[in-house]
Amino acid sequence: MIIHVKVKPNSSEKKIIDFGNNRYLIYLTSPPEDNRANIELINFLSKHFTTPVKNIKIKFGMTGHDKVIDIG
């Protein structure tokens, strides 16, 4: 499954908003430095979709706010 995500790092709480059609807005508490926000994003999606971390890959957008993620 391919999903499109907009990430908001440095938020006060972690939450996910589902806009339907595989589009999500995700608030993360980690800063976007040293890949911390991406790691938190993958762990958060793993819990949300109840799939192992190894099945989640960021296809596009490693350094941006807009990301395309493959959950396999």
N, C-alpha and C positions, 0 to 999 in steps of 0.2 A: 504494500500500500504506500502510495506517495502522498505526503501531506505538505502544505505550504504554511510556514510559520513566520510570524513577526514576533521578535523577542524584545522585551523591555528589561534590560539588566538594571541592577542597583535599585530594585523596588523594595518596599518595606515588607512585602509578603509574596509567597509563591502562589500563583493561581493561573488557571487556564480558562480561556473563553473560546467556545466553539461557535464559529460563524456558519457552520454547515459547509457542505461541498469540500470537505477536507482542508479547511482553512481555520487557523487558530491564532489567537493572540496569547502569548505566554509571558507572564511577569516572573522574573527570577531575582533572587537576592544577591547573587554573586556579581562582582564587577566584571566588565568585559576585557580583562587583562590576563595574560598568561593562560589563556584558554579555559579559565575557570567557569565562565558562563556557558560555554559549549558543553563542558562536562556535566554541569548541573542540569542543563537542558536534556541531555541524553538520559541521565538518571531519572529525571522527572517524567519524561515520556515513557520510560521503561515501566514505572509504577502505574502511570495513567492507563497505558494500553496492556498492562500485565504481560509483557514480553521481556525476554532477557536483553541485557544491555548490548550483547554482541550482535543482536539482530537490528540495531538502530544505527543508521549511517547518515551523516550530513552530506548530501550530494552536492549542493551548491550553497554558497553564502557563509563559508567558515568565518569570515571576518566582518560580515555585515549584519544588519538587523533582520533582513528578509532571508529566510532559509528554505531550502527544499530538502525534505527528509524522507528517506526510504526506511519503512518499517517492514521487515520481512519475516 
